[in-house]
Amino acid sequence: MVNYILGCTHITEGAIPFAAKDPLRVIPMMMIASSISAVLSYSLQIQVPAPHGGFLILPLVSKPLMWVLCILAGSACGAVMLGCWRLWQKRIQEAATLAGAIK
């Protein structure tokens, strides 16, 4: 619950425990997802005059609905990347376990 509150205010410290488990893979995925949101926001000429505040600054955003959709798009891309990576890791572990059992 705390991470949802932190995420809504764009305080990223809630992601540190997730990134600390596998930083070489998780951090680049988070960077790509954030970049997707940023590029979409920039491409749609969305203006956010406040440098920080997450959804608390929604009334200040020039196109609030589009801004939220850009954030959701980047988040979805990050979730898909992380989900695919974890699924791939799980399959590799299962294959290694199966190979060990066959020997």
N, C-alpha and C positions, 0 to 999 in steps of 0.2 A: 504494500500500500504506500509505503514511504517513497519508493522509487517512482510511482505514478505521480505523486505530488511534486517531487523534485523534477521529474521530466516535464510536467506541465509548466513549470517556471523556468525551464531550460537550465537547470542546475545539473551538471553532468556527473557530479561525484557519485551518484547512485549507480553509474555504469562501471565504476572502478573495480568492484569485486568480479564482475563478469570479464572484464578485460584482463585482470590480473591472472586469471586461470590459464589463458592462452594469448598473451599480448601480441605475439608476432602475427597472429591471424585475425584476432578480434579487432584490434585497433585499426588496421587498414580497412576492414569491412565497415567499421563505424565512420571512418573518414570518407569512404566512397559514398555511403548512404547520406552523410551530411552534405557532401558535395552535390549530390543529385538534388537535394532540397534547395540548396543555395543557387544552383544553376537554373532550376525551374523558376524560383522566385525572381532572379535577375532577368531571365528571359521574358517573364510576364510583366516586368517593370513594376514590381510590388515594392512600395516604399515603406520601410520600417524605421521611423525616426529615433526610436529608443534602442540603445545598443544591447540591452538585456531585459529580461522580464518574462519571457515566454508568453503564455496565453493571457497573462495579466495585462499586457500592452495591446491586446487585440483591438481595443477602440482606437488606437493610434495608427494602425496599419491601414494603408491605402486601399487594399483589396483583401479584407480579412478572410473571406471564404476561400479565395484562391490561395492565400498564404497557408491556411490550415491544410488544404489539399496538397500543397507542395510538401509540407512537413510529413503528412501521412504517406505520400508517395515515396519519399526518401526512407521513411521508417519501414515501409513494406519491403522496399528493395533490400535494406539491411537485414530484415528478418528472414527474407528468402535466402540471401547469401549465407547467413549464419546457420539457418536450418539445413540447407544443402550441405554445408561443410560438416555439420555435426552428424548428419545422416551418412555421409561418406566415411567419416571416422568410425562410426558404429559398424558399418559394413566391413571395413578393414579389420576391426577387432574381431568380429564374428568369423570372418574368413580365417584369421590367424588362429582363433580358438578351434575352429573346425579342423584346420590343417594339423594342429597339435594333437587333437583327439584321434585323427586318422593314423598318425605315426604310431 
